[in-house]
Amino acid sequence: MKRKYALIIGLTAVFALCACMLAGCGEETTTEEEATEQAATGTTDGEGFTLTVGFDAEYPPYGFMDDDGNYVGFDLDLAAKVAERNGWGLELLPIDWDTKDAQLESGTINCIWNGFTYEGREDDYSWSEPYMINAQVIVVPADSDITDNEGLAGKTVMTQADSAALELLQEDEKDLADTFAGGEVKTKGDYNSIFMELEQGSIDAVACDLSIALYQQSAKPDAYTIIEPYLSSEHYAVGFAKGNDDLANTVTESLKALDEEGTVETLCNEYSDYGLSYSNWILK
């Protein structure tokens, strides 16, 4: 199941090398600014296009580092299959999640593909069609006396910075967040650290994607409980720079083809131990 992906050389170095080579041959050169713009728009015409995926390296089972130091995950595998199908190069670039928009706009990456929630961001990106059902949930220790959302009053709740859960608790579910300790949800950079705090008892609950909750439960079956009803129901999709519809459509059609030939179900089964199920795949 585990695959090792080689991270190819950064865009800046590639642009500089290409410019030098072309200049030496007396041909028209492409400036770094022009190359960055091409990367941002995701032009896929001709040979040499690279799908550069920005992902959170601590977001299992969609993208994470395994015990051997390799980047693995369901979404990373999907991206590799899409790139292979279209004859593209592939670069997997771990990023700080709260810098994803800046990196997309600068052209450092040309897509965000890592359990990326569509709802609430519909107008911020060009999107593939949604491919996976997700939800926002509250997780508590299995021995907690918190059994519903009302029980969160006065409790310390934490989520990942710039996450869908944070956005939800600051907007549609703000009334609920107002009841938390300090009148707000706390944040930290990654869910692994957040769940360590939950396990140590320094916080009372975690707000996160259902996929993250299921992964944590699968790793420690007796440690956590997911509160019902869920905070929201939503979907994952691949995000691209706004206006980059051609690349988004190509990825969508590739995902549909991969599902039709059975590849998606196979990948889902490979990550079933992480709480991932093919029954949540919706793109047909």
Summary of the structure (lengths in Angstrom):
residues: 284
radius of gyration: 20.2
end to end distance: 24.1
largest distance: 73.2
contacts: 913
relative contact order: 0.17
helix: 40%
strand: 20%
